Each structure stands twice: as structure tokens, then as C-alpha cells.
């Protein structure tokens, strides 16, 4: 699985993800900080999904903040347990993972389409 930003994401998803990310970025940045501060994981992952999925805890529903996506808080161990990231690819994921104080790791899910993408948090 590719863990880098991918031009394939642009067109169909980038617009709505960027719009929703702008709305939820502060919430995700704080959640990322809390996940790391509490030693739950060094690798928070936020799932953007069109429908609820079993990859974490629901953080934001579309009706809550008028977003198009459900946003779930998760982390690396959950993705390994769910089989999304295999044991032999943990090191690859960790190497690709960007500084969580500056970038948000998103896992985009829309039907069969799934993709990891790292989005920079807005400057304060």
C-alpha cells in the first residue's frame, strides 16, 4: 500500500476533503495531540469516510459540523488489528508517516476506494 500523497486523490476527493478538513482541522490537531500525549499511539490516523466504518471512534458526523464526511479517530495499532496495514508493512508506514504536529494522517474511505494522505494543518 502506498502511504504518500497521491495525485489520484486530487480530482474526485480533494475538493470535499479540503473543505471538510478546514472545518475540522483544529479538532483533529487537538485529538492527535491527546492520542500522543496519553501514549495511546505515536501514529494517530483520522478516517474520512462517506459512511461509518469500523476503523476507530466516531469523532465528527456530517450533521454535527455540516461536513460531507464522517471523521473517525484511530491509530496505527487499530489498522494493524483490522488488517489494513500488515505486520510486515508497519516499518514502511512509520517511515512514510509525517510529523503529526504539522501533518494530519488521513485514511480516505469511499466504497472500495481507500487511500492514506497527509494533509498539512493550517497555519495559525
N, C-alpha and C positions, 0 to 999 in steps of 0.2 A: 504494500500500500504506500502511496506517495503522501508524505506529510508536509510538503512545501506548498506555497501558494501556486495556484494553477490557473492559467488563462481560461481553461474550460469553465471555471466558475463564473467568469465575467458575465456576459450576456444575460442569461436567464435568471441568475440569482443575485448578482452583485448589487443591483439597484435596491431590491427589497431588503436584503441583508444589511446593506449600508444604512438605509433609512431606519430600520429597526435597531441596529447596533447603536446609532446615535442616541436613540431614546433610552436604551438600557445600559449603555457603557459604564456609567457611574456605579450602578448596581452590580454589574459583573466585576468591575475592578475591586469593589469592596468585598464581594464574595470570594474572589480569587485570593485576596489578602487574608481573609479569615480562614480559608481552607489551608493555606500555607502556614499561617501563624499558629494554628491549632495542631499542626503536624499531621493533618489528615492525608495530605499529599503535597509533593513539590510540583505536581503537574496537574493543576486544575484544567478541566475541559468543559466548555459550555456548549450544549447541544442546541442547535437551532433546527426545529422540526415543524413540519406542516401539521402533524397530528402528534398527540402524546406518544412517546416511545419509552421503552424500559431501560434507558441508559443513565438514569440519575434521578435527582429530585426536582420536581417542578419548581421553578423559581418565578417565572412570569408567564401568565397565559395571555393570549391575544386580547381578550376582553378587558384585562386588567390595565394594560398600558396602551391599548389601541395599536398593537403590533400585528403583523401578518404571521409571525412565527411564535411557536411555543419555545420557551427558553428553559433548559434544564441545567442544573449544576451537577457536574460529575468530575471524575478524575481518572488517572491512568489505571489504577487497580480495577475499577469497575469495567473499563474497556477490555482489560485482560480477562476478567472473570466472564464477561459476556462473549468472549471470543472475537471481538472486533480487532484487537491487537493480539497477535500470537506471542507466546513467550519468547520465541527466537527473534522477534522484531521490537522488543522493548528498548534495546540499546539504540536502534535506528530512530525510534520515536523520540527518545530522550535527547539524542544528538540534534534532531530537527527542531525540538521544542525551543521556542524563543523566550527571552526574558519576560516573565509573567508580570513584572511591574510596568512594562512598556507595551506588551502584546497580549491579546486575548486569543486563546486557542479555541476555535470554534469547530464543531463537528456538525456539518450541514446534512440533514436527512430530509429527502423528499421522495417518497416511494422507494424505488430501487437505487436512486442516486444518493451516494454518500461521499463526503469529501472533508478532509481536515483543511482548515485555512487559519492563518494567523493574521489578525487584524490589529493594527496599532490603536491604542487608546487615544482619544482626542487629547490635545494639549490643553492644560488647564488655563 
